């Protein structure tokens, strides 16, 4: 029997950073997500609707979390990308690395599907 993806979505961690993911806050964001992975999270959603800037430390933190999740078959799902953030991800070819959706609702559906598929 297949579970309803939206029912599963309630257990998926969602992070919604504001303004920027840069040297001033990327380490804390990474550490929060790594703690959730240690607690058993297999899929994490990062809603970037409020983010207008990501620097190399921010990209590194996101990749670090994704790499940690991959070890257990997990995923990072990014959503609501500002055009400037999308451009940075495209220039670094990270759009090929992350699962990306248009909004948080579709991110949670996708994350739930991935969580069920990989479990």
Residue, then its C-alpha position, 0 to 999 in steps of 0.5 A: x500500500x502506498x502512503x500519501x506523500x502529503x501525510x509523510x511531508x509533516x515529518x520532513x525538515x524544512x529550512x527557510x533561510x532569509x536574505x543570504x546563505x553566506x559565511x555569516x550563517x552557512x555553518x549554522x545552517x549546515x550544522x542544523x541539517x547535519x543534526x537532523x540527518x544524525x536524528x534520522x532525516x533522509x530528505x531535507x527541504x531548503x526553501x530559498x524564497x527569502x534568499x537573494x544571495x549565496x556565496x561559496x561557503x553557502x554552496x559548500x554547506x548545501x553540498x556537504x549536507x547533500x553528500x551526507x544524505x547521499x550516503x544513506x540514499x537521501x536527498x536535499x530538495x531546493x525550492x523557490x529559487x530567486x533568479x540570482x540564486x538559480x543563476x549561481x546554481x546553474x553556473x556551478x552546475x549544481x542544478x544537476x546535483x540537487x532536486x529543485x522544485x518551484x515552490x515548497x508544496x511541490x518540494x514537500x510532495x517530491x521529498x515525500x516521494x523520495x523518502x518513500x522510494x528510498x526507504 
